[in-house]
Amino acid sequence: MGQHPFNSIRYIHTSGNWRLLSKMFLKANFCTTTGFLEGVDASGLEFGNGLAKGMPLNPRSSCRRRSSSPNNKNSSLFYARVTTSNSSRTTARVTTSNSSRTTDIADELKGAGVLVTYPMLPYLIESLDRKFTIYKLWEAENRDDFLARHAQSIRGVACNGKIGIDAQLIDALPCLEIVATNSVGLDKLDLKKCRQRNIAVAHTPDVVTDDVADLAIALMLDTLRHISAADRYVRQGLWPLKGDYKLTSKLSGKRVGIVGLGRIGSAIAKRAEAFGCSIAYHSRSKKPDVPFSYHSNVVDLAVSCDILVVACPLTKETHGIINKSVFDALGKKGTLVNIGRGALVDEKELVKALVEGRLGGAGLDVFENEPSVPEELFSMENVVLLPHVGTATWETRMAMADLVVGNLEAHFSKKPLLTPAP
């Protein structure tokens, strides 16, 4: 019985996007006779053509050969359709190769130097260290000396939304080929300089969408229903002393305006619709085949809604797009929710509008000068403050880390990036 051995399914196709899923299977074989993947999954259960009948997890994977690598006669590419016991379906792309070729690739990748600019999730740092030779910029006693000493070895940079890469750092790295940021936003990267140097740029879209959209809804609910404030009311022992908490406002049926109807904005709209909310939006242009009302400017959008959600990228054009005119248009019964970037909002004007009662409330996950937050907001029950946690779940941060590593690995293997920046 012919078999093609491989250690793991590396890329999984969900919701229209390729994602890394390197730990789904510990060991598996593609059986050319039966046309199934057979092996042992991460929980130790066998799977395949009848191998796991009656077990809680029963993946069966019918596979077909897609193509052979033009560069390697010993490498074959398969697309595997995986069906689990709960009838969910995914598509996995599997590349098989002989062990010597795998070793050659691993050695080649390990020789690629990657500068890491910030102490990110240990899982990411460990994954980078296993694949590449990494240089930790934050551990350098003298940044300039450190860069000068390793500049010829550094071919990639792994950064994030806090510490990106500017023109000065790019100039210090003459051999730089790729920047992989552990974020969706690109505002901390000098994209113009990268284009001038023909440096590839990758980011981590898609995998963050659900978490950020979920948090936007959470901020709407918390700000309108005063969930955090009511929690403090109980914890401070005020309920038996002062009686029931005051009445608040419901989310269901509200008019929601979204600034930026991209992946995240669209996901927020979908969730808000489930609450019976009507949706309107503003973006650079009207979206085709979108049923929501379009407004060509943010002020008009703010006039027409009860809740304004900021979900657009930070660019020169959108810096400070949410200003005094927008707050006045939203009004004293309106709520602002910002899950984009702090600098999208004129923070001083926001504070004034809240202090003066010209704006009803705000739910904020991002701020202009993080981690600094205007102290005037601390005592306001109608304001919810979060420390930029939009993507801060274990599941999403690990998926982001896998994309960072996967993009670097793809580049150094002379393959297309998994998620190139637009």
C-alpha positions in Angstrom: 0.0 0.0 0.0 1.6 3.2 -1.1 1.8 6.1 1.4 3.2 9.6 1.5 4.3 10.4 5.1 4.2 13.9 6.6 4.2 15.2 10.2 1.4 17.7 10.1 -1.2 19.6 8.1 0.4 23.0 7.9 -2.2 25.2 6.2 -5.9 25.0 6.8 -8.5 26.8 4.7 -11.4 28.3 6.7 -13.8 31.2 5.9 -12.0 31.7 2.6 -8.6 32.2 4.0 -5.5 30.1 4.5 -4.5 29.7 8.1 -1.7 27.8 9.8 -2.8 24.8 11.8 0.5 22.9 12.5 -0.8 21.1 15.6 -4.0 19.5 14.3 -2.4 16.2 13.6 0.7 14.7 15.3 1.4 12.2 12.6 -0.5 11.2 9.4 -0.1 9.4 6.1 -1.8 9.9 2.8 -2.8 6.5 1.6 -2.7 6.2 -2.2 -4.7 3.0 -2.1 -7.7 4.2 0.0 -7.4 7.9 -0.7 -7.6 8.9 3.0 -5.4 10.5 5.5 -4.7 8.1 8.3 -2.8 8.6 11.5 -3.1 10.0 15.1 -4.6 13.4 16.0 -3.4 15.8 18.7 -5.5 14.1 21.3 -3.9 10.7 20.6 -6.9 9.2 18.8 -6.4 7.3 15.6 -8.3 8.5 12.5 -8.8 7.6 8.9 -10.7 5.0 6.9 -12.7 3.3 9.7 -10.0 3.7 12.3 -11.9 5.8 14.7 -15.5 4.5 14.5 -17.5 5.4 17.6 -14.8 7.7 19.0 -15.7 11.3 20.0 -13.4 12.8 17.3 -13.6 11.0 14.0 -12.0 12.9 11.1 -12.0 11.3 7.7 -10.1 13.0 4.9 -10.6 12.2 1.3 -7.7 13.5 -0.7 -6.7 14.0 -4.3 -3.4 14.8 -5.8 -3.4 18.4 -7.0 0.0 18.9 -8.5 3.7 18.2 -8.2 6.3 20.8 -7.3 8.1 22.0 -10.4 11.3 22.4 -8.3 11.2 19.1 -6.5 10.3 15.8 -8.0 9.9 14.3 -4.5 7.3 16.8 -3.4 3.6 16.5 -4.0 0.8 18.9 -3.1 -2.6 17.6 -2.0 -5.9 19.3 -1.1 -7.6 17.3 1.7 -11.3 17.7 2.6 -11.6 16.9 6.3 -15.0 16.0 7.9 -15.2 15.8 11.6 -17.9 14.2 13.8 -19.8 17.5 14.2 -20.1 17.8 10.4 -17.9 20.9 10.2 -15.9 21.0 7.0 -12.5 22.4 6.3 -10.0 22.1 3.5 -6.4 21.4 4.3 -3.4 21.8 1.9 -0.7 19.2 2.5 2.8 19.3 1.1 4.8 16.0 1.4 8.5 15.6 0.7 11.3 13.3 1.5 13.2 13.8 4.7 16.4 15.0 3.1 14.7 17.9 1.3 12.9 18.8 4.5 16.2 19.0 6.3 17.7 21.1 3.6 14.8 23.6 3.8 15.1 23.7 7.6 18.8 24.4 7.5 18.2 27.1 4.9 15.6 28.8 7.1 17.7 28.6 10.2 20.4 30.5 8.4 18.0 33.4 7.8 18.4 36.2 10.5 15.2 37.8 11.8 15.2 40.9 14.0 12.5 40.9 16.6 11.7 44.4 17.7 9.5 43.8 20.8 9.1 41.0 23.5 5.9 39.5 22.1 4.0 36.3 23.0 6.5 33.6 24.1 4.9 31.2 21.7 5.8 33.5 18.8 9.4 34.1 20.1 9.9 30.3 20.6 8.4 29.5 17.1 10.7 32.1 15.5 13.7 30.8 17.4 13.0 27.2 16.2 12.8 28.3 12.5 15.3 31.1 12.2 18.3 32.8 13.8 16.7 35.6 15.8 18.1 38.8 17.2 16.2 40.5 20.1 16.4 44.2 19.7 15.0 45.0 23.2 17.8 43.1 24.8 20.5 45.3 23.2 22.4 47.5 25.6 23.4 49.8 22.7 20.9 49.7 19.8 23.2 51.2 17.2 26.1 48.9 18.1 23.8 45.9 18.1 22.4 46.7 14.6 25.8 47.5 13.2 27.1 44.1 14.5 24.3 42.0 13.0 23.1 44.1 10.0 24.6 41.8 7.4 22.8 38.8 8.9 19.4 40.2 9.3 17.1 39.5 6.4 13.7 39.8 8.1 12.0 41.8 10.8 9.2 40.6 13.1 7.4 43.5 14.7 3.9 44.5 16.0 1.5 47.3 16.4 3.4 48.8 19.3 7.0 48.8 17.9 7.0 48.7 14.1 9.8 49.7 11.7 10.7 53.2 10.6 13.0 54.6 7.9 15.9 54.8 10.3 15.7 51.1 11.2 15.2 50.1 7.6 18.3 52.1 6.6 20.3 50.3 9.3 19.5 46.9 7.7 21.0 46.8 4.2 20.1 43.1 3.7 16.4 43.4 4.8 14.0 41.5 2.6 10.8 41.2 4.5 8.9 42.8 7.4 6.2 40.6 9.1 4.1 42.5 11.6 2.1 40.7 14.3 -0.9 43.0 13.7 -3.5 44.0 11.1 -2.7 47.7 11.3 0.3 49.0 9.3 0.5 52.5 10.8 3.7 51.6 12.7 5.5 50.6 9.5 7.1 53.0 7.0 5.5 51.5 4.0 6.9 54.1 1.6 10.4 53.2 2.6 9.6 49.5 2.3 8.4 50.0 -1.3 11.4 52.1 -2.2 13.7 49.2 -1.0 11.4 46.5 -2.5 11.0 45.0 1.0 8.0 42.6 1.2 5.5 43.4 4.0 3.1 40.9 5.6 0.5 41.3 8.3 -2.1 39.2 10.1 -5.6 40.0 8.8 -8.7 37.6 9.0 -7.6 35.8 12.2 -8.2 38.9 14.3 -11.6 39.8 12.8 -13.9 37.8 15.2 -12.2 38.9 18.4 -12.2 42.6 17.5 -15.8 42.5 16.3 -16.9 40.6 19.4 -15.2 43.3 21.6 -17.0 46.1 19.7 -20.3 44.5 20.6 -19.1 44.0 24.2 -18.2 47.7 24.4 -21.6 48.7 23.0 -23.4 46.5 25.6 -21.1 47.6 28.5 -21.4 51.3 27.7 -25.2 51.3 27.2 -26.1 48.9 30.0 -23.3 50.1 32.4 -22.2 46.5 33.0 -18.8 47.4 34.4 -20.2 50.3 36.4 -23.0 48.1 37.9 -20.4 45.5 38.8 -18.4 48.1 40.7 -21.6 49.2 42.4 -22.1 45.7 43.8 -18.5 45.2 44.7 -18.3 48.5 46.6 -21.3 47.4 48.8 -23.5 50.2 47.4 -26.5 48.0 46.5 -27.8 47.5 50.1 -26.9 51.1 51.0 -28.3 53.0 48.0 -30.8 50.5 46.5 -31.2 49.4 42.9 -28.8 50.6 40.2 -30.2 53.3 37.9 -31.9 52.5 34.6 -29.8 52.3 31.5 -30.3 52.0 27.7 -30.7 48.8 25.6 -28.7 47.9 22.5 -31.4 46.1 20.6 -33.0 48.2 17.8 -30.3 50.9 17.9 -29.0 52.6 14.8 -25.4 51.7 14.4 -23.0 53.6 12.2 -19.7 52.1 11.2 -16.7 54.1 10.0 -14.8 51.6 7.8 -16.6 48.6 6.4 -13.7 46.3 5.9 -13.3 42.8 7.3 -13.8 43.9 10.9 -16.4 46.6 10.2 -18.5 44.0 8.2 -18.2 41.5 11.1 -19.4 44.1 13.5 -22.4 44.9 11.2 -23.3 41.2 11.1 -23.3 40.9 14.9 -25.2 44.2 15.4 -27.9 43.0 13.0 -28.4 40.0 15.3 -29.5 42.6 17.9 -32.0 44.1 15.5 -29.9 47.1 14.9 -30.1 49.0 11.6 -26.7 49.6 9.9 -25.2 52.5 8.1 -21.6 53.1 7.1 -18.9 55.5 5.8 -15.9 54.4 3.8 -13.7 55.7 1.0 -16.3 54.7 -1.5 -19.6 52.9 -1.6 -19.4 49.2 -1.4 -21.1 47.2 -4.1 -23.7 44.6 -3.1 -23.9 46.0 0.5 -27.5 46.5 1.7 -26.5 49.1 4.3 -27.0 52.9 3.9 -23.9 54.7 2.7 -22.8 58.2 3.9 -20.1 60.0 2.0 -18.9 61.8 5.2 -18.6 60.9 8.9 -20.7 63.9 10.2 -23.7 62.8 8.1 -23.3 59.3 9.4 -23.1 60.5 13.0 -26.3 62.4 12.6 -28.1 59.3 11.5 -27.0 56.9 14.2 -27.2 56.2 18.0 -23.9 54.4 18.1 -20.8 55.3 16.0 -18.2 52.5 15.8 -14.7 53.4 14.5 -13.2 50.5 12.6 -11.1 52.0 9.8 -7.3 51.9 9.4 -5.2 54.8 10.6 -3.7 56.7 7.7 -2.8 60.3 7.0 -6.3 60.8 5.7 -8.1 59.3 8.7 -6.0 60.8 11.4 -8.4 62.7 13.7 -11.4 61.9 11.5 -13.6 61.7 14.6 -13.6 65.3 15.7 -15.7 67.9 17.4 -18.1 68.1 14.5 -18.7 64.4 14.7 -19.3 64.5 18.5 -21.8 67.3 18.2 -23.6 65.4 15.4 -23.7 62.2 17.5 -25.1 64.2 20.3 -25.8 63.8 24.1 -27.6 60.6 23.6 -25.0 59.1 21.2 -22.3 56.6 22.0 -18.8 56.3 20.5 -17.0 53.0 20.3 -13.4 52.9 19.1 -11.7 49.6 18.3 -9.5 51.0 15.5 -6.6 53.2 16.5 -6.5 55.9 19.2 -5.3 58.6 16.8 -8.5 58.2 14.7 -10.2 60.3 17.4 -9.4 63.8 18.5 -8.9 62.7 22.1 -9.0 66.2 23.7 -12.2 67.0 22.0 -13.6 63.7 23.0 -12.8 64.4 26.7 -14.4 67.8 26.4 -17.6 66.4 24.8 -17.9 63.8 27.6 -17.2 66.3 30.4 -19.6 68.8 29.1 -22.3 66.2 28.5 -22.4 66.8 24.7 -21.7 63.1 24.1 -23.7 60.3 25.8 -20.9 57.8 26.3 -17.9 56.1 25.0 -16.4 52.6 24.8 -12.7 52.7 24.1 -10.1 50.0 23.5 -7.5 52.3 22.0 -6.0 55.6 22.9 -3.9 58.3 21.2 -0.8 57.9 23.5 -1.0 54.4 24.9 -0.6 53.4 27.6 -1.5 56.9 28.8 -5.2 57.5 29.2 -6.9 60.9 30.0 -7.6 60.8 33.8 -10.8 62.8 33.3 -12.4 59.6 31.9 -11.6 57.5 35.0 -14.6 58.5 37.1 -17.2 58.5 34.3 -19.8 55.7 34.6 -20.8 56.2 30.9 -17.3 55.5 29.7 -15.7 52.0 29.4 -11.9 51.9 29.2 -9.9 48.8 28.0 -6.1 48.5 27.6 -6.1 47.7 23.9 -7.2 44.1 24.2 -9.0 43.7 20.9 -7.0 40.7 19.7 -5.9 39.6 23.2 -7.2 36.0 23.3 -4.9 32.9 23.4 -6.5 31.5 20.3 -6.1 34.7 18.2 -2.7 35.6 19.4 -1.4 32.1 18.6 -3.0 32.2 15.1 -1.4 35.6 14.5 2.0 34.2 15.6 1.6 31.3 13.2 0.9 33.8 10.4 4.0 35.8 11.2 6.2 32.7 11.2 4.4 31.3 8.1 4.9 34.5 6.1 8.6 34.6 7.0 8.9 30.9 6.1 7.2 31.4 2.8 9.4 34.3 1.8 12.7 32.6 2.7 11.4 29.5 0.8 10.7 31.7 -2.2 7.0 31.1 -2.0 4.1 33.6 -2.1 3.3 35.3 1.2 0.3 33.9 3.0 -1.1 37.4 3.9 0.8 40.2 2.1 0.0 43.7 3.1 -2.2 45.6 0.6 
